[in-house]
Amino acid sequence: MALNRFRPFSGGLNPSGDLTDIQTQMNRPFDSFLGQATQSGMMERVWAPAVDMYETRNEVVISAELPGLNEKDIHLSITGDLLIQGERQRNEDAKDGSHYRRERWFGKFERTLGLPMSVETGQVKATYRDGVLTVKLPEDDEIKPKVIEIDVA
């Protein structure tokens, strides 16, 4: 007995049969909507790295997924908000018409993250390891609540 993979949407959504992956079918309208036209008429997708932001006892920590980039391709700046910029270069070995599947995002990106508190900009530390950028932003000491003792008169 032969086992056939059940693909309920392969015939209805894509009659040509070249794209049988439902995720690709669902992403196609969004890619077209979010894309920017290039000079050649092709669509270039706009992308932004996935980011986590959390607070510890004394700092805010931001982790951004940036696989395939060199640390020299990433630029950080802070002026009230944290700005992460960079560019992932496309592999020039493959020509535009020769792809069977293209799911990786390339090009320039920019993320602006509003910070939930004031930070000491001179103490910010950033590391880049295994494709993950980690930025530690220590809380500004002047903003921390201070205990004031009351003298008995």
Sequence and secondary structure as in RCSB ss.txt:
>XXXX:A:sequence
MALNRFRPFSGGLNPSGDLTDIQTQMNRPFDSFLGQATQSGMMERVWAPAVDMYETRNEVVISAELPGLNEKDIH
LSITGDLLIQGERQRNEDAKDGSHYRRERWFGKFERTLGLPMSVETGQVKATYRDGVLTVKLPEDDEIKPKVIEI
DVA
>XXXX:A:secstr
       TTTTTT TT S   HHHHHHHHHHHHH EE TTS EE      EEEEE SSEEEEEEE TT  GGGEE
EEESSEEEEEEEE   TTS GGG S   S  EEEEEEEE SS B GGG EEEEETTEEEEEEEB TTTS      
   
